Amino acid sequence: FSRYKIPPLPHCTMARTPFRLMGWLLLGAITWQIGKTFVAPPVAPNQQVRGGRPALQAEPPQQRISPTDRQTLANLLAPPDQLFEETEDGMILREKYPGGRQPTSVFWAIVQPLVSLGFLVVGLSAYFGEPIVDWNPLTAEYLGFLRPSDGINFLPQGAFMCFYGFFGFFIFGPIQWYINIFNIGQGVCEFNKNDGMMYIVRNNEMIREVPLEDFQAVKFEWTNLAVLGARDVYLITQEGQEIHFMDDPEVYSKFVLEKRAARLSEFLNVELIVDDA
């Protein structure tokens, strides 16, 4: 037997192919069984599966927002004090104009003239070459901080301070005091169904008087441009004339202006034109 050698079997991959195929089939069967076990098909409500076991009921839809919560949300988005003032019988709508007497305007009416007076005192001190607050013992004691420093000359610092101080104290200051004392701009715009008229009153004077039947539409304009954008709610007459009655519409949000436009259109029973660019 030693003289006869058995040749080696050639390397053949065809013998391994059935085993590989059986492995893939086994893996597919295991995967299908796992998916069948953990992922159940959708079952209709009140449907029973095999074995008489009741199917899982579908979860009820989420509860809708209650009217109270809806009203609270609406009041947060559009506070009542930012909408039209309306009488209980719904016959009168009012847009009030608060006037120029605001906390910020009162603050600046006090601060700005005092600062201007300080500039004027320092500028005049530079002109005379000595602190003018020292001319009086009382001002020298309490207004010593207005003495100019050595580096301030009349030209150009002193001249500029005199210019600013004069106009700020003697011109702009009295205008601010006048606006705040008499509350210039205060008034109301009233839409009255009782007599069918619209009135605009400012500073106790009748500015405009228009019949309600002359209005053709209410127009709401809104644009996202911060500088040149138009944000307003105004009226259009039968002749095509625009009547802008709101005092400062740009301080209101888009939702508030939408509510205002919709309510005014409903009150006047006219068309609502929306220009939302």
C-alpha positions as CSV (number, residue, x, y, z in Angstrom):
1,F,0.0,0.0,0.0
2,S,2.9,2.3,0.4
3,R,3.5,2.4,-3.2
4,Y,0.0,3.8,-3.9
5,K,-0.8,7.3,-2.5
6,I,-4.3,8.5,-2.3
7,P,-4.6,11.9,-3.9
8,P,-6.0,14.6,-1.7
9,L,-9.6,15.7,-2.3
10,P,-9.8,19.0,-4.1
11,H,-10.9,22.0,-2.1
12,C,-14.6,22.6,-3.1
13,T,-16.9,25.3,-1.7
14,M,-20.0,23.7,-3.1
15,A,-20.0,21.3,-0.1
16,R,-20.4,24.2,2.3
17,T,-23.3,25.9,0.5
18,P,-26.1,23.8,1.9
19,F,-24.9,24.4,5.4
20,R,-24.8,28.2,4.9
21,L,-28.3,28.2,3.4
22,M,-29.6,26.2,6.3
23,G,-28.0,28.7,8.7
24,W,-29.6,31.7,7.0
25,L,-33.0,30.0,7.0
26,L,-32.7,29.2,10.8
27,L,-31.7,32.8,11.5
28,G,-34.7,34.1,9.6
29,A,-37.1,31.7,11.4
30,I,-35.8,32.9,14.8
31,T,-36.1,36.5,13.8
32,W,-39.7,36.0,12.6
33,Q,-40.7,34.2,15.8
34,I,-39.2,37.1,17.9
35,G,-41.1,39.7,15.9
36,K,-44.4,37.7,16.2
37,T,-44.0,37.5,19.9
38,F,-43.1,41.1,20.8
39,V,-44.8,43.0,18.0
40,A,-48.5,42.3,17.9
41,P,-50.6,43.3,14.9
42,P,-53.1,46.1,15.5
43,V,-56.3,45.0,16.9
44,A,-59.6,46.8,16.4
45,P,-61.6,47.9,19.5
46,N,-63.8,45.3,21.0
47,Q,-62.1,42.6,18.8
48,Q,-61.2,39.2,20.4
49,V,-58.1,37.2,19.6
50,R,-57.7,33.5,19.5
51,G,-58.4,31.7,22.7
52,G,-61.3,34.0,23.7
53,R,-59.0,36.5,25.3
54,P,-60.2,40.1,24.9
55,A,-58.0,42.4,22.9
56,L,-56.5,45.5,24.4
57,Q,-58.8,48.5,24.1
58,A,-57.6,51.5,22.2
59,E,-56.6,54.4,24.4
60,P,-59.2,57.1,24.6
61,P,-58.2,60.4,22.8
62,Q,-56.8,63.1,24.9
63,Q,-59.3,65.3,26.6
64,R,-59.9,68.6,24.9
65,I,-59.1,71.9,26.5
66,S,-61.9,73.1,28.8
67,P,-63.6,76.4,28.2
68,T,-62.1,77.8,31.3
69,D,-58.5,76.9,30.3
70,R,-59.2,78.2,26.8
71,Q,-60.4,81.6,28.1
72,T,-57.3,81.8,30.4
73,L,-55.0,81.1,27.5
74,A,-56.8,83.8,25.4
75,N,-56.4,86.3,28.2
76,L,-52.7,85.6,28.4
77,L,-52.3,86.1,24.6
78,A,-54.6,89.1,24.4
79,P,-55.1,90.8,27.8
80,P,-58.4,92.5,28.2
81,D,-56.8,95.8,28.9
82,Q,-55.2,95.7,25.4
83,L,-58.5,95.2,23.6
84,F,-61.3,97.6,23.0
85,E,-63.3,98.8,25.9
86,E,-66.9,97.6,25.4
87,T,-70.1,98.4,27.3
88,E,-72.2,95.6,28.7
89,D,-75.0,95.9,26.1
90,G,-72.4,95.8,23.3
91,M,-73.5,99.0,21.7
92,I,-70.3,101.0,22.3
93,L,-66.7,100.3,21.6
94,R,-64.0,102.7,22.9
95,E,-60.3,103.1,22.2
96,K,-58.8,105.3,24.9
97,Y,-55.8,107.6,24.4
98,P,-53.8,107.8,27.6
99,G,-52.0,111.0,26.7
100,G,-48.4,112.1,27.3
101,R,-48.4,111.7,31.1
102,Q,-46.6,108.4,31.4
103,P,-44.1,107.3,34.2
104,T,-41.2,107.5,31.7
105,S,-42.1,110.9,30.4
106,V,-42.5,112.2,34.0
107,F,-39.1,110.8,34.8
108,W,-37.4,112.5,31.9
109,A,-39.3,115.7,32.4
110,I,-37.5,115.9,35.8
111,V,-34.1,114.5,34.9
112,Q,-33.5,116.1,31.5
113,P,-33.9,119.8,32.6
114,L,-31.7,119.2,35.7
115,V,-29.0,117.7,33.6
116,S,-29.3,120.5,31.1
117,L,-29.0,123.1,33.9
118,G,-25.8,121.4,35.1
119,F,-24.4,121.6,31.6
120,L,-25.3,125.3,31.5
121,V,-23.6,126.0,34.8
122,V,-20.4,124.3,33.8
123,G,-20.4,126.0,30.4
124,L,-20.9,129.5,32.0
125,S,-18.2,128.7,34.5
126,A,-15.8,128.0,31.7
127,Y,-16.8,131.2,30.0
128,F,-16.2,133.4,33.1
129,G,-13.1,131.5,34.1
130,E,-14.3,130.8,37.6
131,P,-17.0,128.5,39.1
132,I,-20.2,130.5,39.2
133,V,-21.5,128.2,42.0
134,D,-19.1,129.9,44.3
135,W,-20.9,133.3,43.8
136,N,-23.4,132.2,46.5
137,P,-22.5,130.4,49.7
138,L,-25.5,128.1,49.5
139,T,-24.7,126.9,46.0
140,A,-21.1,126.6,46.8
141,E,-21.9,124.3,49.6
142,Y,-24.5,122.0,47.9
143,L,-23.6,122.3,44.2
144,G,-19.8,122.1,44.5
145,F,-19.8,119.1,42.1
146,L,-20.6,121.6,39.3
147,R,-17.3,123.3,39.4
148,P,-15.5,122.7,36.1
149,S,-12.3,120.8,36.0
150,D,-9.0,122.4,34.8
151,G,-9.2,120.7,31.5
152,I,-12.5,122.3,30.4
153,N,-12.1,125.4,28.2
154,F,-14.9,127.5,26.9
155,L,-14.0,126.5,23.3
156,P,-15.1,124.0,22.4
157,Q,-16.3,122.2,25.6
158,G,-17.8,125.2,27.3
159,A,-19.6,126.5,24.2
160,F,-21.2,123.0,23.6
161,M,-22.3,122.7,27.2
162,C,-23.9,126.2,27.1
163,F,-25.7,125.4,23.9
164,Y,-27.1,122.0,25.2
165,G,-27.9,123.4,28.6
166,F,-29.8,126.5,27.2
167,F,-32.0,124.5,24.8
168,G,-32.5,121.6,27.2
169,F,-33.5,123.8,30.2
170,F,-35.3,126.8,28.6
171,I,-36.9,125.1,25.6
172,F,-37.3,121.3,25.8
173,G,-37.8,121.4,29.6
174,P,-40.9,123.6,29.5
175,I,-42.4,121.6,26.7
176,Q,-42.0,118.4,28.7
177,W,-43.6,120.0,31.8
178,Y,-46.5,121.3,29.7
179,I,-47.2,117.8,28.2
180,N,-47.1,116.1,31.6
181,I,-49.1,118.8,33.5
182,F,-51.9,119.0,31.1
183,N,-51.6,115.4,29.8
184,I,-51.6,116.4,26.2
185,G,-53.0,113.8,23.8
186,Q,-55.5,112.3,26.2
187,G,-58.8,111.4,24.6
188,V,-61.0,108.6,23.2
189,C,-62.2,107.1,20.0
190,E,-65.8,105.9,20.4
191,F,-67.9,103.7,18.0
192,N,-71.5,104.3,19.1
193,K,-74.3,102.2,17.7
194,N,-76.9,104.2,19.6
195,D,-76.6,107.2,17.4
196,G,-74.6,105.5,14.6
197,M,-71.5,107.7,14.8
198,M,-67.8,107.5,15.4
199,Y,-66.2,110.2,17.5
200,I,-62.5,111.0,18.0
201,V,-61.9,113.4,20.9
202,R,-58.5,114.7,22.0
203,N,-57.7,117.3,24.6
204,N,-61.4,117.8,25.2
205,E,-61.9,118.8,21.6
206,M,-63.9,117.0,18.9
207,I,-61.4,116.0,16.2
208,R,-63.5,113.8,13.9
209,E,-67.1,112.7,13.5
210,V,-68.0,110.0,11.0
211,P,-71.3,108.0,10.5
212,L,-70.8,104.3,11.0
213,E,-72.6,103.6,7.7
214,D,-69.8,105.3,5.8
215,F,-67.3,102.6,6.6
216,Q,-66.7,100.0,4.0
217,A,-64.1,97.7,5.6
218,V,-61.7,97.2,8.4
219,K,-58.1,96.6,7.3
220,F,-55.4,94.8,9.3
221,E,-51.9,95.3,8.2
222,W,-48.9,93.3,9.6
223,T,-45.4,92.9,8.3
224,N,-42.4,91.3,10.0
225,L,-40.1,94.2,9.0
226,A,-38.9,95.8,12.2
227,V,-38.1,99.3,10.8
228,L,-40.2,100.0,7.7
229,G,-43.0,97.6,8.5
230,A,-46.7,98.7,8.8
231,R,-48.6,97.3,11.8
232,D,-52.0,98.9,12.1
233,V,-55.7,98.4,12.2
234,Y,-57.6,101.2,10.5
235,L,-60.9,101.9,8.7
236,I,-61.7,102.4,5.0
237,T,-64.7,104.6,4.0
238,Q,-67.0,104.2,1.0
239,E,-64.9,106.8,-0.8
240,G,-61.7,104.8,-0.1
241,Q,-60.4,107.1,2.5
242,E,-58.3,105.6,5.3
243,I,-59.0,106.6,8.9
244,H,-56.2,105.7,11.3
245,F,-57.7,105.9,14.8
246,M,-55.3,103.9,17.0
247,D,-52.8,105.8,19.1
248,D,-49.7,103.5,19.0
249,P,-50.6,100.2,17.3
250,E,-46.9,99.0,17.1
251,V,-46.8,98.3,20.8
252,Y,-49.3,95.5,20.5
253,S,-48.6,91.9,19.4
254,K,-49.9,90.4,16.2
255,F,-52.5,88.3,18.1
256,V,-53.9,91.4,19.9
257,L,-54.2,93.4,16.6
258,E,-56.0,90.4,15.0
259,K,-58.5,90.3,17.8
260,R,-59.0,94.0,17.6
261,A,-59.6,93.9,13.8
262,A,-61.9,91.0,14.0
263,R,-64.0,92.5,16.8
264,L,-64.3,95.9,15.1
265,S,-65.3,94.3,11.8
266,E,-67.9,92.2,13.6
267,F,-69.2,95.3,15.5
268,L,-69.5,97.4,12.3
269,N,-70.7,94.5,10.2
270,V,-68.2,95.3,7.4
271,E,-65.5,93.4,5.5
272,L,-62.2,92.5,7.2
273,I,-59.2,92.9,4.9
274,V,-56.0,91.2,6.1
275,D,-52.6,92.3,4.6
276,D,-50.1,89.9,6.3
277,A,-46.9,90.2,4.3
